Amino acid sequence: MNTTLLIAAAVLLLVSVLVSKVADRFGIPALLLFLGLGMLAGSEGLGGIYFDDPALAQFIGVIALILILFSGGLDTEWNSVRRVLLEGILLSTLGVLITALVVGFFISRLLGFSLLESLLLGAIISSTDAAAVFAVLRSKGINLKGKLVPLLELESGSNDPMAIFLTVGMLQLITQPRSSLLQLVGLFLLQMLVGAAVGYGMGRLLIPLINRLRLGYDGLYPVLTLAWVFLTFGVADRLRGSGFLAVYLCGIVLGNHDFIHKRQLLRFHDGLAWLMQIAMFVTLGLLVFPSRLVPVAGSGLFIAVFLMVLARPISVFASLAFRPVSWREKAFLSWVGLRGAVPIILATFPLLSGVSNADTIFNVVFFVVLTSVLFQGSSIPLVARWLKVDAPPITKRNYPIHVTPMSGLKSELKELYVPRHSTAVGKAIVEMGLPDDFLVILVARGNEFLVPSGSTILLAGDILLTLSENQSFVAIQQKFQLEDQLPLT
């Protein structure tokens, strides 16, 4: 057994966890530090680890992306993204296409590549990574107004399949000259429809499977869901659908239904997604040779600036031209189009396909990603305040109690906030005439938790942790004259 390799992997993981703390404190996207760590550990860095295997890097990247997309789907609240479904689809399809075309034509003039090679490079860098955006916002304690948060979530989770399709399609046109654009259109429709159908169907099948299987050991449930994720991807891919879209939709379907051990499974897949992000970014950092970035620095900087200042804004404003999105929101969406790991993974495709200028394409993409994350990522809080789209952060209170959803249990934990002008202020809980199936479990008052009784007097600012079915909750919510609150997960 090669213990040296094991120790090196452990050290890289430990250092990655520690640098994430630095990223949170200074508002730097963690992916930038993970990439930098990989470069530092590489053959031209202090670590001296030689790694020049695009096939292995691509394999690790694809596996990581599958698990990251599934975890992202689990965390996506359907009630939130449903309001921006059309806008999200437009950004993740038409917006990606426009970005690829605009950048591709610009590159053909700048680098002297053929039109197809230029469009290939444009397709590779056409997708965005909103995870980096939210990492910066969380570290700075900034929330966003209106529909921006669900819109960014939906776009980031659903635009990768489009970028992957465009990249593979352009490679097919380059390596197989007999291919036609009409064939690609048919292939796109097939991939999206099959991917969506498989993802939804596999998600619906997984819910009763988890609830009814009754495994003897709780530790087997994460194994079950993990196997199901890869099965979903494999089935969709075998049927010529988009496996990435399938796993994302499977996650959305599962995450928005009740199932046993839900909290534990969400935490497992969140931790697994972080592990995959670290592995993916460090691997991609190892793959790059910093000395090879210097010759492409000039052209890479021009492409990055063009992408940030012109291509992304054009795609956002064109895609949302007829949608009820304010110009401030469009401007912010234009600026937060950070590039992430997906473009670097896609940049390995030309390396393995034997495309001319493949090395230049990979190095340009890597430089563009670094530039985007460095300049756009660090300026996001300032831009949010300047455009007046920032809002006070929403802090989730951690309660010393939770309910595990089970088959036949329709009640769920929800929060009720008691505003200053509520009819409940100054009244005892027993005076509120609550139905029998509506229970007040805890009262959060300031930094304390109170175990309530019928004589407990409600005060303005109290947060009631309740257990009830949705119909009863809505009725009491109206009685208290409260705003809508989301269920706890």
Secondary structure, 3 states (H helix, E strand, C coil): CCHHHHHHHHHHHHHHHHHHHHHHHHCCCHHHHHHHHHHHHECCCCCCECCCCHHHHHHHHHHHHHHHHHHHHHHCCHHHHHHHHHHHHHHHHHHHHHHHHHHHHHHHHHCCCCHHHHHHHHHHCCCCCHHHHHHHHHHCCCEECCCHHHHHHHHHHHCHHHHHHHHHHHHHHHHCCCCCHHHHHHHHHHHHHHHHHHHHHHHHHHHHHHHHHCCCCCCHHHHHHHHHHHHHHHHHHHCCCCHHHHHHHHHHHHHCCCCCCHHHHHHHHHHHHHHHHHHHHHHHHHHCCHHHHCCCHHHHHHHHHHHHHHHHHHHHHHHCCCCCCCHHHHHHHHHCCCCCHHHHHHCHHHHHHCCCCHHHHHHHHHHHHHHHHHHHHHHHHHHHHHCCCEECCCCCCCCCCCCCCCCCCCCEEEEEECCCCCCCCCCEHHHHCCCCCCEEEEEEECCEEECCCCCCECCCCCEEEEEECHHHHHHHHHHHCCCCCCECC
